[in-house]
Amino acid sequence: MTTTSQNGESTINGGSPEITHEKLPRTQDHLEAQQGTKPDQNLTEHQVVGSIDLGLSKEVESILLDNHAMVWKKDDSGNLLIKSLPGDPTSPRSWKNWKRYGLVGLASLLNNLVCLCVSGYSTGVEQMEEEIGFGSELGTLGLSLYILGFAFGPMFLAPLSEYWGRRPVYLVSWTIFTIFQIPLALAQNLATILVCRFIQGLAGSTPLANTGGVVHDLFGIDECGMAVAIYALSSADGPPLGNALSGYLAQTQGWRWLYWTYLIIFGTFIFVIYFFLPETRDTIIISRKTALLRKETNLPFYAEHELVKKDPSHLYKVTIIRPFKFLFTEPITYLCAGINGFAFGMIFLSNEAFPLVFGSGNNGHGWTHSGTVNLTFLAYVVGAFLGFALTPLQEKKYHQLCAEKGFSNPEARWWSALWATPFCPIGLMIASWTSYNYLPWIAPIIGFTLFGFGFYIILAAILNYVVDGYGHYSASALGGVVFVRNIVGAIFPLFAEQMFVGMGNQWALFLLSMVSIGLVPIPFYLYKKGKSVRERSPYCATHFGEGS
């Protein structure tokens, strides 16, 4: 029933302001809010409801303005959909730079830690094989199952973080990841080891699923270059750093103490996550805001995300199925997945190959201390840091190319990869023919360092390009890329020992260098033809620039 208040405004049910049924157009404020620009200090109450008068009372308009909120649409059910105004202090993109970069650093550190646990296993697997009694092939399976968990985990954890928020998914999964260090440290049989490793991979994949999302939550497209570089560094140096840091511990204290140490470190980070990692997902934050607005005004204010959550099929049909759809139908996704998959496969294959190249047996350098052998993985770490040091150069070129175009240009993200990708086959070629035991050990280390350099540049380019090109759909595209990366990473170690023993260290590395030559044309193709590829995509073409 419609009544009239004393001030002449129409109301419904004896007190709530009457709302008209027009669908509101997107206002300039809304577009600026999507682009992450600074707030306009001269916003008026009328602007919080767009250019059509909804009949809201001055009090309600004032409440919306005080909460940096605007009504941008009325749906068919009569719900008023809310968006944040530019400069909303609750929006993660409005937080101080030190806080935003600090959170990216924390999320990247968590990514480092779960990757450390991947390769750290390899440093104690020989002792494990001797004590429990199983062969090296089954020992390698423990490495592959963890990476397999990495492959499947993000397919479920990423959608959960989109629905329920980053923070609860981090807390629950990290707790599970930490707890399963205990049965592994106490394991008395192979079955326990393999089951625990797979569960660890599933639960530990949260940083893989969420770190890119955290970066996107905190930074817009044109300002995210350095943040993505930090994220890429944690992905590139995490696995090899795990070998270098865990090698001496496993050698001197035994493989069980490896997992007790992990338990202490990872357990500490449960509290770090609880106290220092707030919710960054904007849809969750705006949903909390609209819940308070509904309570305060008794009006049907909703965030679009709240209404989507009411449809259970959406989670399955869109956020779980879509990454696989992208992987097989989107050229950008499967090309990036291919180049990323091989590069990560090579990193994980090294867990089996480096002990043969630098350790005893297989005509390697004959080093007998596993801690020393595992230090050779620092070659990849040094290469990744060298690539990271060139981030300002890439950023400068990116903004220069964007200025020439007059708008954001995702293809400019590939600029450094054009000349850095060839370092992958060149590095492996150098490593292959300098890995003879009568040549200085530093020679193949230089080759692997060059591969690590090219690998980092490629990874940073992929992460930036996919996020820039797909916008709102970047999580689905990256989900497909990460899935392939970890499937390949799980497979490569399984045949590494047989390949290196059967072919010899030199010819095995030479074969890998020849295969990696196939990676070189991909950045050139996407740099030159990426725009037309994006325009043919129903996702890139219609959504580039939105939600940036």
HURA-V31369 format. One line per field, one symbol per residue. psi: psi as a letter, one per 20 degrees, with the letter a starting at -180 (. if undefined). burial: I if it has 24 or more other C-alpha atoms within 12 Angstrom, else O. Layout:
psi = ???
burial = ???
This chain:
psi = pprprhjjqqrqkkhpqpprjqpqrprhgghhhhikrqqoijqrhhhijaipoijqqhgghhggghjlqqpiqprhjjqoppqqrpjoiiphiirqghgghghggghhghggghhhhfhhghhjhghgggghmrrhghghhhghhghhhhghghhhhghhhhgiqgghgggghhgggghjhghghjpirhggggghgggggghiighhhhghhgghhhqrgijighghhgghghhgigghhgghhighghhhiqhhighhghggghhhighggghinrpiohhgghghghghhghhikqlpqqhhhhhhiohhggghgighhhhgghiioggghghhghhggghghghhhhhgghhgiaqrkkaijpiohgggihhiighgggghgghhjghgggghghghhhhhjrpnhhihighhgihhihghgghgghgjjjqiiqphhghggghghghghggggghgggggggghidhjhhgghggghggghgghhgghhjgggghgghqgghghgghhghihihghghgghghjhghghhipigghijpiqk.
burial = OOOOOOOOOOIOOOOIIIIOOOIIOIIOIIIIIIIIIOIOOOIOIIIIIIIOIIIIIOOIIOIIIOIIIIIIIIOOOOIIIIIIIIIIOIIIIIOOOOOIIOIIIIIIIIIIIIIIIIIIIIIIIIIIIOOOOOOIOIIIIIIIIIIIIIIIIIIIIIIIIIIIIIIIIIIIIIIIIIIIIIIIIOIOOIOOIIIIIIIIIIIIIIIIIIIIIIIIIIIIIIIIIIIIIIIIIIIIIIIIIIIIIIIIIIIOOIIIIIIIIIIOIIIOIIOOIOOOIIIIIIIIIIIIIIOOIIOOOOIIIIIIIIOOIOOOOOIOOIIIOIIIIIIOOIIIIIIIIIIIIIIIIIIIIIIIIIIIIIIOOIOIIOIOOIIIIIIIIIIIIIIIIIIIOIIOOIIOOIIOOOOOOOOIIIIIIIIIIIIIIIIIIIIIIIIIIIIIIOOOIOIIIIIIIIIIIIIIIIIIIIIIIIIIIIIIIIIIIIIIIIIIIIIIIIIIIIIIIOIIOOOIIIIIIIIIIOOIIOIIIIIIOIIOOIIOIIOOOOIIOOOIIIII
